[in-house]
Amino acid sequence: MKRPSFLIYTPGSREWTGGHVVLHALAKKLADRGLSVWITSPVMFNSNVKVLEKRSIEEKGEIREEIDLRPLYKVKDLYVVYPEQIEGNPLKIHNVIRWILYYIKDEIKQSWSKNDILFFLTPAFTKGFDKPDGGFRFLETMDLKLDVFTNKGYGGQRSGYCHVRKKNFPKDEAHFAHYGSKDLSDFIEQGGFKYLAEQFNRAEYFLSYDHATFYTLAAALCGCRVVIVNPNPLISPINYRRKFPSQMYGVAYGWMDLKHADLTRDLVKPYLQELEKKHDKMLSDFIDYISYS
């Protein structure tokens, strides 16, 4: 049994996206277990996670920036964790873990090594992958911000619709304007998650085109009637919830499923708290698998 160390690769600067948040949450939870963890962007949560800075490199008279890997040169049993959109192995680290947080394009998958270790966020994202011996491996962790996203009990004072422009949002979308839905996509500039929670507490409905987003859960925690407006006609609400277990309660998969969301909204918080316990078990299994691989 070895004691692995981890480098979490967080591409870009989209600190408020769900994928970015869960990568930081994974880094924190691994560090809280006493493991050595590095990350490639400023830490989002208070932890012992170390940040790899960038350094300037001059090549052929041109200056470029790259992640400074020198602090890792003597680290044994180092594993890099890439999210699903990363092609190849840009950091050229020998041990590679791919964490599949969303659907993936074939051309990206073809750039990976057959020796890469795959973990999936949910069963839905295994589509297009061959099932390995022993079955698919899953790892789910999230920062639920239960202290921020709470129902303040405004009740009858709620009114109107709101939404956040996320994945699958049509460029020519016009239905939300028909509802007079308030676009909360600028919530970062308006005050971050606290502002978003306040808006969720004042709206009656939260509408989404994204079938796998934290914002549906956050809105439900705040008491919104949450509706995914573009359900796949070939997938029933029951099968949808099997594919995305975190969306089990408080979320309507299409307008015809609204009764389910209304009847189960009060179950969202206790269910997510129980889900956190399952996530802790997943993390333990993840560490054990890597330690013995």
N, C-alpha and C positions, 0 to 999 in steps of 0.2 A: 504494500500500500504506500502510495506517495502522497505528498502534501502539495497540491497544485496551487499555483498563483494565477491570477487572471488579469487580462487587459481588456477592458470593455471599450469597443470602438463606437464612438458616437459621431456620426457624420454630420456635416453641415452645422447650422446655428439655429435649428428650429426647437428651441428649448421647451416650448409649450405644447409640442405635439405628443400624442399618446405614446408613440414608439420611443421618443427621446426620454420621456418620463420613466417608462418601465426599464430602460437600459440603466438609468441612474438608480432606480429602485433596486435592481439586481446587484449593482455595484455595492450599494450600502448594505444590503442583506448579506452578501458574501463577506464583506469586511466585518460586519457584526458577528459573524461566526468565527472571527479570528484569522481569516485568510488574508494574504497580501493581495491587494487589488489596486490597479491603476485605471485611469480613464483618460480619454483624449479631449475632454472639454471641462470647463469649471464645474465643480461638484454642485449638485442641486440640493443634496440633503446633508445634514451634519453627520459626519462619519470619519473613519480613518482612511478613506479612499484617497489615493495620491493622484495628482494630475500630471500628465506628461505635457510639457510645454513644447512649443514649436521653435525651430531654429532656422536661420537663413543659410542657404547653401548656394555657393557660386559655381556655376557650370557654364563653360564656353562664353564667359562674359555676361551671363544672365543670373539674376538672383531669384531663387525660388524658396518657398517655405515648406518644411516637412516636419512631421512629428519627431521629436528628439527621443530616440529609443535607447540612448546610451545608458540611462539608469537601469535598463533591463538586461544588459549584456551578460551579467553573471547570475541572473535569476534562473533557477532550475525548475523544470516542469511547468513552464509558462504556457498558458493557453490564451489565445485571443478569441473574443466573442464578437462576431460580426452579425449585424441585423441582415435581414433577407435581401435587401436591395444592393448589397455590396458585391461587385464583380471581382473574381479572382482573389488574390491574397495581397492587398496593397502594402501591408506592413511586413510581409515576407517572414512571418513567424511560423515555426514548424508545426505546432499543434493548433488546429483551427476548429472552432465550434461555430456553427451557423444556427442562429436563433430565428426561426421563421415566424415573424410577427404579422405577416399579411400574405396575400396571394403574390405569387412570384412569376416573372416572365421566364420562358424557357431559355432564352439567350443568356440570362444571368446564371441560371442553374448550370448551364453547360460550361461555364467558366470555372466551376468549382472542382476540387480534387475529390476522387472517390474515397479518400481517407478522411475527409472532413466529417466531423461528428454533428448530426442534426438533432435539434430539439425544436418542437413546435409549440406555439402559444395555445392554439385550440385545435380540435379535430378538423375544423373546416379547412385549415390551411395545409392539410396533408394532400389535398387534391393535386394530382399530377405526379406524385412521388410513389415509387415502388415500396411496398411495405417490407421492411427488413425483418430478418430473423429476430424473434423476440418482440416484434411490434414497434410501433412508433413511440418515440420518447417525447414527453411533454414537460414544459417548464412554464409556469405562469406566475407572475408576480406583478403587483400594481400598488401604486400609492393612491389609496381611496380618498384621502383627505376628508375623512368622516367628521373632523372637527370644523371643516369649512362648509361642506355641502350638507346642510341640515334643513329640515322643514320648520320654518319659523311660525307656522300656523296662521298665515294671513287669510286662509279660507276664502270667504266671499269677496275679499278685496282683489283676488287674482283676476286678470283679464288678458285677453289677447294671445298672440302666438310669438314664438321666437325660434331662432335657428343659428347654427354655426356652420359656415362653409367649410366642409371637410371633404374627404375622399368621396368620389362618385357624384359630387354636386354638379349638375348640368350647367354648362356655360350659358345656355339660353333659358335658364329656369325662370318661369313666370308665375307658377302657381302660388308660391309663397307671397308674392306681391299681392295676389288676389286676396289672401288671408290677412294682409297687412302685417305680416310677420316681421319682427324686429331682428335685424342682422347683428349678432353679437360677436362676429368674427374679429372685431378689434378689441376684444376684452383685455388683451395684454396691455395695450396702451391706456385703457380706461381704468386699470387697477388690478388686473390679474384675476386669480380665482375668486377672491372675495367679492369683486364686482360681479363676476359671472354668477356666483351663488345668490347674490341679491336680486339679479334679474330673473333667475330661475324661480325665485320665491314670489315674484310679482306676476309672472306669466301663468296662464292656465295650460297652454300647450307648448311642448318642444317638438319640433319637426326635424327629421333627419333623413338624408339619403344614404348615410353610412351605416352599414349593417353591423359593424364591429368597432364601436368607438366608446371611449370612456364617458363622453359627454351625455349619452343617453342615460347612463347610470347616475351621473352627477345631477341631471335634471330630475330624475325620478326621486333621488334622495331628498331633493328640495321640494317635492310635492307636485311637480309638473305631470300632466298627462302626456306621456311620451309616445310618439308614433313614428315608426319607420315607414315612409310614404311610398316606397318603391319595392314592395316585396316581390320576390321571385315567384311567379305563379306555379312553378313546379316544386316549390318547397313549402310545406305546411308550417304554421307557427310552431307546432310541436317539434318538427324536425329542425327548424331554425334554432330553437332553444337547445336542442341536443348538440348542434354544431357550435353554438356560442353559449356555453353554460353560464357565463357571467351575466348574460341578458335574460336570465330565467324569469325574473319578476319585474313588474312595473314598466315593461316595454311592450308596446303593441306592434306586432309584425303586420302592418297594414291597418287601415281604418276599421276593418271588420273584426280585428282582434282587440279593439279598444276596451272591451269589457274585461278581458284578462288583465290588462294593465291597471285598470281602476280597482279591481278586486284584490290585486296582489301588491299594490304600491307599498303598503305598510310592511311587507315582508322583505323589501329590498335591503334595508340596513342589516337586520339579523342574518339574512342569507349571505351577504357579502362578508360579514364578520366570520361566519363559518367557512366561507370560501378561503379566507385568509389562512385559516388553519391548514386547509388542504394545500395551499401554496407553500406553506412552511415544510410540509411533508415532501412536496415536489422538489423543493430546494435541497432538502437532505438527500433525496434520491439522486439528484443531479450531481451533487458533490461526491457522493459515493461512487457513481458511475465513472466520473472522471478520475477519481483517486485510484480506482482499480483497473482502469483501461490501459 
